[in-house]
Amino acid sequence: MANKTISFAGTEIEPGTSQTIRLPAPNINTQVQFEIPIHVFHGKKTGPKLFIVGTIHGDELNSIEIIRRVHQHISVKKLSGTIITVPVVNVYGLILQSRYMPDRRDLNRSFPGSKKGSLAAQLAHGLIKQVVSQCDYGIDLHTGAIGRLNMPQLRVNLSTPGTREMAQAFNTPVILNAKLRDGSLRQAASELGIPLLVYEGGEALRYNEICIRAGVHGILNVMSHLKMIQTRKKRSHNHKPVISQSSQWVRAPVSGLVQPSSDVIAKPVKKGDLLAHIHDPFLMNKSTEVVAPFAGIVIGQALKPLASQGDALYHIASFEKLAGVSAFIEEYREEIMFR
């Protein structure tokens, strides 16, 4: 069925066309006016509306490259429905190479925001009003923080109808049914009844090719699942993505220099497995072992050698069938790298 003309932020967009709309962002203390470019791809045929946002944390650069590559796969003449992308939400953080807003607020703890609130609250309010609330589905792209590496993974709220199917279509090896965080975009979307996938992969201020490819691969899978693009050919897998209901950070029992025992990111560990030694930088005390408290997959790792007591070192997700997850990760890595 043929699509209809839509109005987005006061701009009329005809079916089979795309437009870039610049939305005004709140001024900062110098009175400099910022704008947020939003790309709207309005297909010739009817279909769902999907938003894809990146850089809610200003130092998470992988998301920009993921969205850039996704744009190359969109043909509005063949598209069913509408795709709205925002490569850079936190323009202030991008300029400052910072996770946070200029007032040190975390934008992803400021949703749904307020028209008359703080700088972060106003930006959050604008994104909800102009983009999120206009769509049926959403994907929010993230990385680990500075000095933390995340393997490709999804964090979702499975209580929102349609989320499970979307997450399985995205097809990362690990899906976390994670608790909603107050003020997060995921919580705001859930309250609106909008299925939202939070994709995590890589680390801040760095490109990670595997995580970028995994993000592009997953988004195109979701677009195919929603019948927005032609069905993509998939390699047959012996295993499927597995949902984890719990995860935990292993924290440094003492302060010192962390020496990993081996490369454990995206690999299975058993309870009691040695993850690292922590050495006294002054060489006055014996080294301390860091061991896995339970069996699971290491989905995140702190990369900085220096650690204080209590610092998060390894993020482990628990699974009932560990062998299946491990096997799927190997299949997945090969597929992503050789597509």
Secondary structure as GFF3:
##gff-version 3
##sequence-region A 1 339
A	DSSP	beta_strand	6	8	.	.	.	ID=ss1
A	DSSP	beta_strand	11	13	.	.	.	ID=ss2
A	DSSP	beta_strand	17	25	.	.	.	ID=ss3
A	DSSP	beta_strand	34	42	.	.	.	ID=ss4
A	DSSP	beta_strand	45	53	.	.	.	ID=ss5
A	DSSP	alpha_helix	62	71	.	.	.	ID=ss6
A	DSSP	beta_strand	80	86	.	.	.	ID=ss7
A	DSSP	alpha_helix	91	96	.	.	.	ID=ss8
A	DSSP	three_ten_helix	107	109	.	.	.	ID=ss9
A	DSSP	alpha_helix	119	130	.	.	.	ID=ss10
A	DSSP	three_ten_helix	132	134	.	.	.	ID=ss11
A	DSSP	beta_strand	137	142	.	.	.	ID=ss12
A	DSSP	beta_strand	148	156	.	.	.	ID=ss13
A	DSSP	alpha_helix	163	170	.	.	.	ID=ss14
A	DSSP	beta_strand	174	177	.	.	.	ID=ss15
A	DSSP	alpha_helix	185	191	.	.	.	ID=ss16
A	DSSP	beta_strand	196	202	.	.	.	ID=ss17
A	DSSP	alpha_helix	209	225	.	.	.	ID=ss18
A	DSSP	beta_strand	242	244	.	.	.	ID=ss19
A	DSSP	beta_strand	247	251	.	.	.	ID=ss20
A	DSSP	beta_strand	256	260	.	.	.	ID=ss21
A	DSSP	beta_strand	268	269	.	.	.	ID=ss22
A	DSSP	beta_strand	274	279	.	.	.	ID=ss23
A	DSSP	beta_strand	288	291	.	.	.	ID=ss24
A	DSSP	beta_strand	296	302	.	.	.	ID=ss25
A	DSSP	beta_strand	306	307	.	.	.	ID=ss26
A	DSSP	beta_strand	312	317	.	.	.	ID=ss27
A	DSSP	alpha_helix	322	337	.	.	.	ID=ss28
###
